[in-house]
Amino acid sequence: MAELREAVIVDFVRTPFGRASKKRPGFFADVRSDDLGIAAVEALMKRTKVDPYAINDIIIGTPTQIAEQAQAARNITLGAGLPFEVTGLNVDRACGSSLAGAHIGIMAIQTGMADIIISGGIESLSHFPNPVITPETDVLALARDFAARGNPNPKMIARVDPDALMGMGITAENMADMFDISREDMDQWALRSNLRAAAAHKEGKLKHEIIPMEGKLPDGTVALVDYDQDVRPDSTIEKIRTLPPVYKPDGKVNAASSSKESDGGAAAMFMSRSKARELGLKPMATVRSIGWAGCDPKIMGYSAYLASKKALERAGLTAKQIDLWETNEAFAVVPLTLIKLFGIDPERMNVNGGACCIGHAVGASGIRMVGTLAHEMNRRGSRYGLASICGGMGQGTAILVEREDYWDGRAAFLGQ
């Protein structure tokens, strides 16, 4: 068997993440999610200046593959004006769908089956909201309402708590109990997430990551937006402490320590190291390992730890060697669990905030983890970074990357 080639990431972009709410519609409430994906792919092509015919595949992740999100990869390929010869592949691994799609693209590059892959994800939770399970929820009635999107097999329900299949809040409560994460711990993390994200926006750290797009403001006007809608720079711990628990009367998880439902799209371009050099593109980072892992759905968030552990083992590294971490804040308990189990310095985790305020545009979140990580690694000159995301039904996905001293070239990710 031929030696595996090295895969690198050369650019990453995403849309702003808009609020998904029926009561308070966000930036993209009236925008098709595949149009958000098209915008991300078009920006990648413009920034990298890669010949469209050189793209071997576009892989798009989303767990909600119906209506505008059905056949999303092919639709985005055609909508972005790429040649008919460029194929599209849809991937579903719950919240980790787009990162699982990146895994597929990376392995195609490593084995020589492809040279250049675009991997992304989309989601409109305005159009396809997730159910929220509370103590008052009639789970069976809710299951009937959502039968069009998914009809769980009775054999699965006999084995797994329906709450863990349809709503993630109880799984966060289970994790908090299992790993002794307190309400105060999660409230403080939610505050930190908001303040970090607000600072990142204010300081312009995300200007190369977020592509400005037209969005509808609360007063109904349309304007160019380049920020995530649910970030709250005025957050205080006093306000957060007053929030009631959402999922259990005596629970620890509240609205602040839960991810915000969002609309958004994101995409990254991966290619072989040799192809990047040939094209004169300076990589953001080199892929060193990938990992995926499953766990009992009732502690869904634990899967991010297990996938991260696999990625570390495959790279022959320890947690102490990782300079920066990104893990999706499906709930604040997830990064706090990784911090506790790996012994991570909290100052290295989600340094520009996370989904507790940025939002969780489910299909796009996985690729956002590695893209946000790669941008920050280049700002700081970090060597190793690890991105991970947990997923519904207990499926975690992770990627470990290294920033190296590359050749002189055009850094598309810096707008060069």
C-alpha angles and dihedrals in degrees: 000000000000118000114266116256123229118255122210135188112231102178144001132191137170140181121248109273109246126205116264107210135133091207096046109023115209139218096290104029089123096038124098112241092227087059088057088053091048090053091053094048093046090052091050092051092048094048098044095039089213117165105259090223089060093065107103098191144347114221118194125188127208131136092211102071101172136104110350090002095055113104085001096160095056092041091052092046091054095038092053090055097247119154119278087243092068109093130211132219127194119212131194122190097139112250091352094057098115093043089049086051089053088052090057092048093046092051091049089054094044093052094046095248091119140015103198128026131176111209122186147139142221139196139173109193086172087067099031108028121191118240116253113217114210130166089267096051119118096220095191092051090048090050090056091050091052096042091111091061098040137349109200115219111247089231089062093047089052088060103034130048106254089224089063091051100047106026127032100201095086090051089056090051089050091052093048090054094044095051098033096244109163131218088246091053090054094043091052091048091050089053092048091049092054095045093047093049092046090051092048091054093045093049093048095242092140098047093106093042103048119060113211113245138175111264136171114251123215091262090057098253120130118232141158108271128192103171139074111264102217098052109118114201089181093062117135131183089236091060093046093050090059093059115107121233111267107203106032130027089234095030133131102219119091137170093276095052092048126080118260118243107244148174118230152123133220139177140183132195118226125185141161116280091241092052092051090052091047091053093045093241120146111222125233092214144336121245110241101172145343132210142186130182143170134222140174105302091230089072095036096159092060088074090075089061093048093049091047090050090054092049090052093048093048091051092047091236136125128227089251090064094058112100098190135021132197120186125165114257095220077152129353089248091072100065089037090056092050090048090052099044098041097035092238122176103243088223088069097052123089091338094181096044130267147233094303085080109002088056138235111261087181103213092041099044099082095056089042088062095060095036094051089045094051093050092050093046089057093048091052100033090238120170107207130029134174125201124189142168134191121221143204117281089024106293120144128191130192144173131195119205137183127211110215138183097269132188122278107277146129112297101213090180089066093049092256 
